[in-house]
Amino acid sequence: MRLESSVTSISWIPSESVSGLPKVAFVAGATHYDDPPPDRISPAEDLEGLFAAERFRFANHLSAWIDVDGGRVVDAGYSGRGYISCTRVRLGRVAEIVFQPAEFPELRAEPEIGTTTVRFVQTTGGRTGMPAPRRVRKRPLVQWASPSCWTTLALTISADGSSDGELVGASQFPRHWVYGSDGVLESKSGFAASREWLQTSFGVHSPWGDEDSKPFVTLAESALERQLSETIMRGGEKPAVRKVPEGSLLTTQGEEGADLYLLLDGILEVAVDGEKLADLGPGAIVGERAVLEGGRRTASLQAVTDCTVAVAAPGQIDRDKLAVVSQGHHRENPATT
């Protein structure tokens, strides 16, 4: 009997994720941030459509199969592929330059075949093709070609038909979303470090030179939070954007505060009475309990990494929807976590 499964990553550039001089090109409209990918995809069909529409920068579709006989694995193999899109740069109102990407060969580890499970690991990625002259931290200290970007996915398929996929390595930029075998968004990289990526991801400093980097990975937020995120960022009044340095507190338990925040980038730790309850990643709505319950913070939120948050405008979010988000969190109540 043949069993098949997959795990897919889609990588894209969210708003407010680029810093320093490169941000000028985005602000000027020469290049663009990306719309968020869908919450759900059909890994084979939809991925081709998204690629044709240039809805992502690159993607990694790890698909694999195992043959099972009498409850034991007897054979296994890979399918799937990587995708990388071109880069378009606008010059004025009508002119446009299209840079074709430099796609790297797929890296596939030999399947780790056990009696009842098989583990597969696949890396895909490349370079955008657009020149990116810059100083870098390692020799030769200057680079012209764009940095390397990639994801490394792992997939374990069991003889009972179950499977588990995960993001085990990735470039530090852009954002990486991970979808399970059912096509549902499951997790995402939490920290898109564009400046660090520009300075370190080149030449041999990638999986094609035996160097990978372990990403911060957080569970995906709810579909309603993603809907409210769109409202905050594009629903009228432009939100104020704040930087929260690593180790700093965004909120302190017991203090008064009425701001509602959308975490755009980075990892926030939730703690109550000094006890850690959760780590939150990009897309999370935070501070909703104080907004709904009288303006006093019920938890402390500390930046595990450098973070970027958007402050929702007063009255921008429907309170009934916010109440549903709050019911789904229960972060500040240890008995329910």
Residue, then its C-alpha position, 0 to 999 in steps of 0.5 A: m500500500r502506498l501512502e503519500s503526504s506533504v508539507t509546504s512553505i510559502s515565503w513572502i515580504p510583509s509590510e513593515s518588514v524591511s529596514g534601512l536603505p532598502k526600505v526606500a525602494f518599497v516606500a517609493g513604489a519601485t518594488h512592493y510588499d506582498d499581500p498575505p498568502p491564503d489561509r488554506i491551499s491545495p498544495a499541488e493545484d493552488l501553488e501553481g496558480l499562486f506562482a503564476a500570479e507571482r503571489f509569493r517570492f519563493a515556495n518549497h513543496l515537499s511531497a513524499w510517499i512510502d510503500v507499506d507491506g504488513g505494517r512495515v515500510v518497504d520503500a520510500g521516495y520524494s516528489g514535489r519541487g521548489y518555486i522562485s518568482c521573478t522580481r519586478v522593479r518599476l522605473g517611473r510610471v510605465a517602465e519596468i525591469v524584470f529580474q529573473p531568479a537564480e534557482f538553486p538545485e533542490l537538496r534532498a537528504e536520503p530518506e531515513i527509513g525505519t520499521t514504521t516511519v520515514r523522515f524526509v528533508q528537502t531544501t529549496g531556494g535561490r536568489t532573486g536575480m536583482p543586484a544588491p550591492r552592499r557591505v557584508r560581515k564576512r569576506p570578501l566584505v562586499q557583495w553585488a548579487s542578491p542574498s540567498c533565500w531558502t527553507t528546509l522542510a522535514l516530513t515524517i510519514s508513518a505506516d499508520g497513515s499519519s504524518d508530521g511536517e515542520l520548518v527546520g531551517a530557513s533564511q532569516f528573510p523573508r517571512h515563511w508560512v508553513y502548510g500541512s498536508d491538508g493545505v491548512l496554515e499551521s505555523k510561521s517563522g517569527f522573525a524576518a531580519s532583513r538587515e541581518w539577512l543582507q549582511t550574512s546570506f551569500g556565497v557558501h553561507s547557505p545550505w548549498g555551502d553546508e550552512d543553515s540557520k534554525p528559524f524561530v517558529t510559532l503556531a499560526e494565529s486564528a483566521l479571525e486574527r488574520q482578518l482583523s490584521e487586514t482591517i488594522m493595516r488597510g482598513g482606513e487610518k494608517p496605524a502607528v508602528r512601534k519598535v520594541p527592542e529585544g528584552s523590552l516590555l510591551t505591556t506590564q501586568g497590572e498597569e493601565g493601558a487601552d492600546l490594542y496591538l498587532l504583532l507585525d514581526g518578532i516573538l513576544e512572551v506572555a507571562v502572568d505573575g512571572e510565569k511564562l504562558a506562551d510565545l506569540g508570533p507575527g499576526a497575533i492580536v494582543g492587548e485585547r483583554a484590557v480594551l474589553e475589560g476596563g483598561r488594565r493589563t492582565a499579562s506582561l508581554q516581553a520581546v524575545t526578539d526585536c519586535t515591530v507592532a502596529v497600534a490599532a486606531p480607537g474604534q477600528i476593531d469591532r468589539d464583538k469580533l475582539a471578544v471572540v479573539s479574546q475567548g480563543h486566547h485565554r492566555e492570562n488564565p493559567a487554568t485554561t492553558 
